[in-house]
């Protein structure tokens, strides 16, 4: 047995600086030296091992055991989800189903503002919910370029739109990861993030349009923006509080797409906005017959459109099924292993002042390959592939190519999770949390910005939750705040950092063929990102201290 020590050097400032070294190494490698994410993650992990063993005194075998447990959680369930979601996307792309899907949406209206709402906000949210990890920015950026939007508009606006669903992206991966790292209940975190993000799901469509075409042109289509926002916000709140995180963004985005398309059948703007530059290139509004704002023709039959949507419908059904307790129970009966992780389970002891009395940390890894969400996604992908006409050999080939294309992403996920688990079991995160607790009553605001900074520099809400989730929990406990509130604030604040992280900006510039202009994109979106993150911080602060918002924390 080994007891954690939170001031190993006998100097709180020096111990805190040493505890911060792994984070400094990781974030500097990513944000300053522009080292590739998988290499930076491994560098951060090595630094974390040196600090845990050399400074905090964690036994070598115990540190390696914690590292391996984190790596295992990175592969299953997290890496397994990402691999199979991207596999499904690749299958639809190669058969041209994705093109049909795109054109079935873009033909709904000729107005650029409404196209932006449909593609960047609604459709982008769907891909964030299903795949995440850069997929929505790449997809929506390419779509907007295909419609004639300027490269800067396509890049910057895709990044701004990709905010509201990020906390629930990749089928709830950030929330599930946060729960694993902190040991908090996943439903409690899912519910809290849903409450924190509801208002921003309504704000973001208006913010997106104002960034594109200004206040005046936004107000001319305010009913459509309100429909898009409310039809996303209400399902997001309900699903996150009643069902869990996996399908929050998928269901909310489908509701938003459906509501906006139906609304545009009965409502259209008096003037059609035709500029593809917006206020960035001189706004131009063409007065036209109101009928030109109605649906165009995409040239595909209803059956072709249905076939294009079918894989994603199958995906939703399978994830629903795999998420139900009855199905999980049956699949777990067939195969599941609760592994008491060797060399770690009940061998690490948390100490005061973090806990009232010494407490042993459990380390149980659940190997449930059949009932994990990623397996349901794989079944959906295989079934969809067969329905699209793929032969078994072709499916194997595409799967192999998908795995190879994601190899560095998987290495990054494994290294990030390994770093997070090592930080948690070594007590390094608690040392940092004790330092952050010195911000006192302002911690809810600055703790939220910590999540924003984490995503801005790592490129992933999941990675930021791994890095800072334990810190948020420890700081909240020291300050008498709700650990669930502050852990959730890390994820909610983090979503606003998504638009300025280097990875997303590179994806956007690549998708829009705006090569070498990453600095231009960053300058365009930076103030939007900072302002929205500050607003999230104010919401979290109100939930911490200001009635009646405090009731949202206590609400079951």
RAQUIFEN-V713182 format. One record per pair of residues at least 6 apart in sequence whose ideal C-beta (glycine too) atoms are under 6 Angstrom apart, sorted by the first residue. I is the first residue (numbers start at 0). J is the second residue. D is the distance in whole Angstrom. If there is no record, write none. Layout:
BEGIN
I;J;D + I;J;D
END
This chain:
BEGIN
0;346;5 + 1;58;6 + 1;347;6 + 2;348;4 + 2;350;5 + 3;349;6 + 3;350;6 + 3;426;3 + 5;426;6 + 5;429;6 + 5;430;5 + 6;14;5 + 7;14;6 + 7;54;6 + 7;55;5 + 8;14;5 + 14;430;6 + 15;430;6 + 15;434;4 + 17;50;6 + 17;54;5 + 18;427;5 + 18;430;4 + 18;431;5 + 20;46;6 + 20;50;5 + 21;43;5 + 21;46;4 + 21;47;4 + 21;50;6 + 24;42;6 + 24;43;5 + 24;46;4 + 25;39;6 + 25;43;3 + 26;456;4 + 28;34;4 + 28;39;4 + 28;42;5 + 29;39;5 + 29;456;5 + 30;456;4 + 36;411;5 + 37;407;4 + 37;410;4 + 37;411;4 + 40;411;5 + 40;414;4 + 40;415;5 + 41;414;5 + 43;418;5 + 44;414;5 + 44;417;5 + 44;418;5 + 47;418;5 + 47;421;5 + 47;422;6 + 48;62;6 + 51;57;4 + 51;62;5 + 51;421;6 + 51;425;4 + 52;59;6 + 52;62;5 + 55;425;5 + 57;425;5 + 60;342;5 + 61;342;6 + 64;342;4 + 64;343;4 + 65;343;6 + 65;420;5 + 65;421;5 + 65;424;4 + 66;417;5 + 66;421;5 + 68;340;5 + 68;364;6 + 68;420;5 + 69;416;4 + 69;417;4 + 69;419;6 + 69;420;3 + 70;413;5 + 70;417;4 + 71;364;6 + 72;416;5 + 73;412;5 + 73;413;4 + 73;416;3 + 76;371;4 + 76;373;6 + 77;172;6 + 77;412;6 + 78;409;5 + 78;412;5 + 79;373;3 + 80;170;6 + 80;172;6 + 80;372;6 + 80;373;4 + 82;405;6 + 83;373;5 + 83;376;4 + 83;377;4 + 83;380;6 + 84;129;6 + 84;130;5 + 84;376;6 + 85;401;6 + 86;380;5 + 86;398;6 + 86;401;5 + 87;380;4 + 88;130;6 + 89;397;6 + 89;401;5 + 90;384;5 + 91;97;5 + 91;310;5 + 94;387;5 + 96;307;4 + 99;299;5 + 99;303;6 + 99;307;4 + 100;307;4 + 101;142;5 + 102;297;4 + 103;297;6 + 103;304;5 + 104;117;5 + 104;122;6 + 106;295;4 + 106;297;4 + 107;260;6 + 107;263;6 + 107;294;6 + 108;263;6 + 108;292;6 + 109;271;6 + 109;291;6 + 109;292;6 + 110;268;6 + 110;271;5 + 110;272;5 + 110;292;5 + 111;272;5 + 112;208;6 + 112;212;6 + 112;220;5 + 112;272;5 + 113;223;6 + 115;211;6 + 116;204;6 + 116;227;5 + 118;139;5 + 118;142;5 + 119;139;5 + 119;156;5 + 119;157;5 + 119;160;4 + 120;160;5 + 120;204;5 + 120;227;6 + 121;252;6 + 121;255;5 + 121;256;5 + 121;259;6 + 123;135;4 + 123;139;4 + 123;160;5 + 123;161;6 + 124;164;4 + 124;248;6 + 124;252;4 + 125;252;4 + 126;134;5 + 126;135;4 + 126;138;5 + 127;135;4 + 127;161;6 + 127;164;4 + 127;168;4 + 127;248;6 + 128;164;5 + 128;248;3 + 128;249;4 + 128;252;6 + 129;249;6 + 131;168;3 + 131;169;3 + 133;506;4 + 135;161;5 + 136;157;5 + 136;161;6 + 136;503;5 + 136;506;5 + 136;507;5 + 137;506;5 + 137;510;4 + 139;157;4 + 140;153;5 + 140;154;6 + 140;157;4 + 140;507;5 + 140;510;4 + 140;511;5 + 141;510;5 + 143;153;4 + 144;153;5 + 144;511;5 + 147;275;5 + 148;275;4 + 149;275;6 + 149;276;5 + 149;280;6 + 150;511;5 + 150;513;4 + 151;279;6 + 152;277;6 + 152;279;6 + 153;511;4 + 154;507;4 + 154;508;6 + 154;511;5 + 154;513;5 + 154;520;5 + 155;520;6 + 155;523;4 + 155;524;5 + 156;211;6 + 157;507;6 + 158;498;4 + 158;503;6 + 158;507;6 + 158;524;5 + 159;207;5 + 159;210;6 + 159;498;6 + 159;527;6 + 160;207;5 + 161;497;6 + 162;203;6 + 162;494;5 + 162;495;6 + 163;199;6 + 163;200;5 + 163;203;5 + 164;248;4 + 165;460;5 + 165;494;4 + 165;497;5 + 166;173;6 + 166;192;5 + 166;490;5 + 166;491;6 + 166;494;5 + 167;244;5 + 167;247;4 + 167;248;4 + 170;245;5 + 170;372;6 + 171;244;3 + 171;245;4 + 172;461;5 + 173;460;4 + 173;461;5 + 173;464;5 + 173;490;6 + 174;188;6 + 174;189;5 + 174;244;4 + 175;185;6 + 176;461;5 + 176;464;5 + 177;188;6 + 177;464;4 + 177;468;5 + 177;486;6 + 177;490;6 + 178;185;4 + 178;188;6 + 180;419;5 + 180;465;5 + 180;468;4 + 180;469;6 + 181;468;5 + 181;469;6 + 181;472;5 + 181;486;5 + 183;483;6 + 183;486;6 + 186;243;6 + 187;483;5 + 188;487;5 + 189;239;5 + 189;243;5 + 189;244;4 + 190;239;6 + 190;240;4 + 191;483;5 + 191;487;4 + 192;487;5 + 192;490;5 + 192;491;5 + 193;235;6 + 193;236;5 + 193;239;3 + 193;240;6 + 194;551;5 + 195;491;4 + 195;538;6 + 196;491;6 + 197;232;5 + 197;236;5 + 200;228;6 + 200;231;5 + 200;232;4 + 200;235;6 + 201;228;4 + 201;232;5 + 204;224;4 + 204;227;5 + 204;228;5 + 205;224;5 + 208;217;4 + 208;224;6 + 209;217;5 + 211;277;4 + 212;277;5 + 212;278;6 + 212;282;6 + 213;278;5 + 216;272;6 + 219;268;6 + 220;268;5 + 226;258;6 + 226;259;6 + 226;262;5 + 227;255;5 + 227;259;5 + 230;254;5 + 230;255;5 + 230;258;4 + 231;251;5 + 231;255;4 + 234;250;5 + 234;251;4 + 234;254;5 + 235;247;6 + 235;251;4 + 238;247;5 + 238;250;5 + 239;247;5 + 245;318;6 + 245;322;5 + 245;372;6 + 246;318;6 + 249;315;6 + 267;289;6 + 267;292;4 + 267;293;6 + 268;292;6 + 269;289;6 + 270;284;5 + 270;286;5 + 271;285;6 + 271;287;5 + 271;291;6 + 271;292;5 + 272;284;5 + 273;285;4 + 274;282;5 + 274;283;4 + 310;383;4 + 313;379;5 + 313;382;6 + 313;383;5 + 314;379;4 + 317;375;4 + 317;378;6 + 317;379;4 + 318;375;6 + 320;326;5 + 321;372;5 + 321;375;3 + 327;370;5 + 330;369;4 + 330;370;4 + 331;367;6 + 331;370;5 + 333;369;6 + 334;369;5 + 335;367;4 + 336;366;4 + 337;363;6 + 337;365;6 + 338;364;5 + 339;363;6 + 340;362;4 + 340;364;5 + 343;362;4 + 344;362;4 + 345;359;5 + 347;360;4 + 347;424;5 + 348;357;5 + 348;359;6 + 349;358;5 + 350;357;6 + 353;429;5 + 384;394;5 + 415;462;5 + 415;465;5 + 416;465;6 + 419;465;3 + 422;428;5 + 423;469;5 + 428;469;4 + 428;470;5 + 429;473;5 + 431;470;5 + 432;470;5 + 432;473;3 + 432;474;4 + 435;474;5 + 436;474;5 + 436;477;4 + 436;478;5 + 438;445;5 + 442;478;6 + 443;539;5 + 443;540;4 + 443;543;4 + 444;536;4 + 444;540;5 + 446;471;6 + 446;485;5 + 446;488;6 + 447;488;4 + 447;492;4 + 447;535;5 + 447;536;4 + 447;539;5 + 448;532;6 + 448;536;6 + 449;467;6 + 450;463;6 + 450;489;4 + 450;492;4 + 450;493;4 + 451;492;5 + 451;495;5 + 451;496;4 + 451;532;4 + 453;463;3 + 453;466;5 + 453;467;5 + 453;493;6 + 454;460;5 + 454;463;5 + 454;493;4 + 454;496;3 + 454;497;5 + 455;496;4 + 455;499;5 + 455;500;5 + 457;463;6 + 458;500;4 + 458;502;3 + 460;490;6 + 460;493;5 + 463;493;5 + 464;489;6 + 464;490;6 + 467;489;5 + 468;486;6 + 468;489;6 + 471;485;4 + 471;486;5 + 471;489;5 + 472;482;4 + 472;486;5 + 475;482;5 + 475;485;4 + 476;482;6 + 480;543;6 + 481;552;5 + 484;552;5 + 488;539;4 + 491;535;5 + 492;532;6 + 492;535;5 + 495;528;5 + 495;531;4 + 495;532;4 + 497;503;6 + 498;524;5 + 498;528;5 + 499;524;6 + 499;525;6 + 499;528;5 + 504;517;5 + 504;520;5 + 504;521;6 + 508;517;5 + 541;548;4 + 542;548;5 + 542;551;5 + 542;552;5
END
